[in-house]
């Protein structure tokens, strides 16, 4: 029995749920950082935050979908669980690295703006 189709469905379900949940949290809390970069322009900051959220969704969901082509043939349920865990862990790791890099860039840029004023 080929478990790949089951694995694809489960993998995409798990990763898309994680991506949507993290994106919603970052969107909800991220407006403060954008507003600090562009003070007195709340509407513009809201639009920028929406574009960042859309780019986050497209990048991560697209990457998850593209990783499906690299899967080997899954022939057992234990192999299915193992591959699902590894692939999901890699996506979570990538999302966390991207998040921390974004925060680092935003805070360094905000400090630079504050120091210049």
VOSE-414940 format. One record per residue (C-alpha): x, y, z; residue in three letters; residue number from 1; chain. Coordinates in Angstrom, 1 decimal. Example, Ala and Ser with C-alpha at 12.3 -4.5 7.8 and 13.67 -1.06 7.14 Angstrom:
VOSE-414940
{{12.3,-4.5,7.8},"ALA",1,"A"}
{{13.7,-1.1,7.1},"SER",2,"A"}
***
This chain:
VOSE-414940
{{0.0,0.0,0.0},"UNK",1,"A"}
{{1.2,3.5,-0.9},"UNK",2,"A"}
{{0.9,5.8,2.1},"UNK",3,"A"}
{{2.1,8.9,0.3},"UNK",4,"A"}
{{-1.4,10.3,-0.5},"UNK",5,"A"}
{{-2.4,9.9,3.2},"UNK",6,"A"}
{{0.9,11.5,4.2},"UNK",7,"A"}
{{0.5,14.4,1.9},"UNK",8,"A"}
{{-3.0,15.1,3.3},"UNK",9,"A"}
{{-2.0,14.8,6.9},"UNK",10,"A"}
{{1.2,16.8,6.4},"UNK",11,"A"}
{{-0.5,19.7,4.6},"UNK",12,"A"}
{{-3.3,19.7,7.1},"UNK",13,"A"}
{{-0.9,19.9,10.1},"UNK",14,"A"}
{{1.5,22.5,8.5},"UNK",15,"A"}
{{-1.2,24.7,7.1},"UNK",16,"A"}
{{-2.9,24.7,10.6},"UNK",17,"A"}
{{0.4,25.7,12.2},"UNK",18,"A"}
{{1.1,28.4,9.6},"UNK",19,"A"}
{{-2.3,29.9,9.9},"UNK",20,"A"}
{{-2.2,29.9,13.7},"UNK",21,"A"}
{{1.3,31.4,13.9},"UNK",22,"A"}
{{0.4,34.0,11.2},"UNK",23,"A"}
{{-2.7,35.0,13.1},"UNK",24,"A"}
{{-0.8,35.5,16.3},"UNK",25,"A"}
{{2.0,37.5,14.5},"UNK",26,"A"}
{{-0.5,39.6,12.7},"UNK",27,"A"}
{{-2.4,40.4,15.8},"UNK",28,"A"}
{{0.7,41.3,17.8},"UNK",29,"A"}
{{2.9,42.6,15.0},"UNK",30,"A"}
{{1.1,45.9,14.3},"UNK",31,"A"}
{{2.8,47.4,17.3},"UNK",32,"A"}
{{6.2,46.9,15.7},"UNK",33,"A"}
{{5.1,48.3,12.4},"UNK",34,"A"}
{{3.5,51.3,14.1},"UNK",35,"A"}
{{6.7,52.0,15.9},"UNK",36,"A"}
{{8.5,52.2,12.6},"UNK",37,"A"}
{{6.0,54.5,11.0},"UNK",38,"A"}
{{4.4,56.5,13.8},"UNK",39,"A"}
{{1.2,58.6,13.3},"UNK",40,"A"}
{{0.2,56.4,10.3},"UNK",41,"A"}
{{-2.0,53.7,11.8},"UNK",42,"A"}
{{-3.9,53.0,8.5},"UNK",43,"A"}
{{-0.7,52.5,6.6},"UNK",44,"A"}
{{0.7,50.3,9.3},"UNK",45,"A"}
{{-2.4,48.2,9.2},"UNK",46,"A"}
{{-2.1,47.7,5.4},"UNK",47,"A"}
{{1.7,46.9,5.7},"UNK",48,"A"}
{{0.9,44.3,8.4},"UNK",49,"A"}
{{-1.7,42.8,6.1},"UNK",50,"A"}
{{0.8,42.5,3.2},"UNK",51,"A"}
{{3.3,41.0,5.6},"UNK",52,"A"}
{{0.7,38.4,6.6},"UNK",53,"A"}
{{-0.2,37.5,3.0},"UNK",54,"A"}
{{3.5,37.2,2.1},"UNK",55,"A"}
{{4.1,35.0,5.1},"UNK",56,"A"}
{{1.2,32.7,4.1},"UNK",57,"A"}
{{2.2,32.5,0.5},"UNK",58,"A"}
{{5.9,31.8,1.3},"UNK",59,"A"}
{{5.3,29.1,3.9},"UNK",60,"A"}
{{2.4,27.3,2.4},"UNK",61,"A"}
{{4.1,27.4,-1.0},"UNK",62,"A"}
{{7.3,26.0,0.5},"UNK",63,"A"}
{{5.3,23.2,2.3},"UNK",64,"A"}
{{3.6,22.3,-1.0},"UNK",65,"A"}
{{6.9,22.3,-2.8},"UNK",66,"A"}
{{8.5,19.9,-0.3},"UNK",67,"A"}
{{6.0,17.2,-1.3},"UNK",68,"A"}
{{8.0,16.4,-4.5},"UNK",69,"A"}
{{11.0,15.4,-2.4},"UNK",70,"A"}
{{9.2,12.7,-0.5},"UNK",71,"A"}
{{10.3,9.1,-0.9},"UNK",72,"A"}
{{7.8,6.3,-1.3},"UNK",73,"A"}
{{6.2,5.5,2.0},"UNK",74,"A"}
{{5.5,1.8,2.4},"UNK",75,"A"}
{{4.6,1.4,6.1},"UNK",76,"A"}
{{2.6,3.2,8.7},"UNK",77,"A"}
{{5.7,3.6,11.0},"UNK",78,"A"}
{{7.6,5.2,8.1},"UNK",79,"A"}
{{4.6,7.5,7.6},"UNK",80,"A"}
{{4.7,8.7,11.2},"UNK",81,"A"}
{{8.4,9.1,11.1},"UNK",82,"A"}
{{8.4,11.2,7.8},"UNK",83,"A"}
{{5.4,13.3,9.1},"UNK",84,"A"}
{{7.3,14.1,12.3},"UNK",85,"A"}
{{10.5,15.0,10.5},"UNK",86,"A"}
{{8.9,17.1,7.8},"UNK",87,"A"}
{{6.6,19.0,10.3},"UNK",88,"A"}
{{9.6,19.6,12.6},"UNK",89,"A"}
{{11.6,21.1,9.7},"UNK",90,"A"}
{{8.7,23.5,8.8},"UNK",91,"A"}
{{8.3,24.6,12.4},"UNK",92,"A"}
{{12.1,25.2,12.6},"UNK",93,"A"}
{{12.1,27.2,9.4},"UNK",94,"A"}
{{9.1,29.3,10.6},"UNK",95,"A"}
{{10.8,30.0,13.9},"UNK",96,"A"}
{{14.1,31.1,12.3},"UNK",97,"A"}
{{12.2,33.4,9.8},"UNK",98,"A"}
{{10.2,34.9,12.7},"UNK",99,"A"}
{{13.3,35.6,14.8},"UNK",100,"A"}
{{15.2,37.1,11.8},"UNK",101,"A"}
{{12.2,39.4,11.1},"UNK",102,"A"}
{{12.1,40.5,14.7},"UNK",103,"A"}
{{15.9,41.1,14.7},"UNK",104,"A"}
{{15.7,43.2,11.5},"UNK",105,"A"}
{{12.7,45.2,12.7},"UNK",106,"A"}
{{14.2,46.0,16.1},"UNK",107,"A"}
{{17.6,47.0,14.6},"UNK",108,"A"}
{{15.8,49.2,12.1},"UNK",109,"A"}
{{13.7,50.7,14.8},"UNK",110,"A"}
{{16.7,51.5,17.0},"UNK",111,"A"}
{{18.5,53.0,14.0},"UNK",112,"A"}
{{15.5,55.3,13.4},"UNK",113,"A"}
{{15.2,56.2,17.0},"UNK",114,"A"}
{{18.9,57.0,17.3},"UNK",115,"A"}
{{18.8,59.2,14.2},"UNK",116,"A"}
{{15.9,61.3,15.6},"UNK",117,"A"}
***
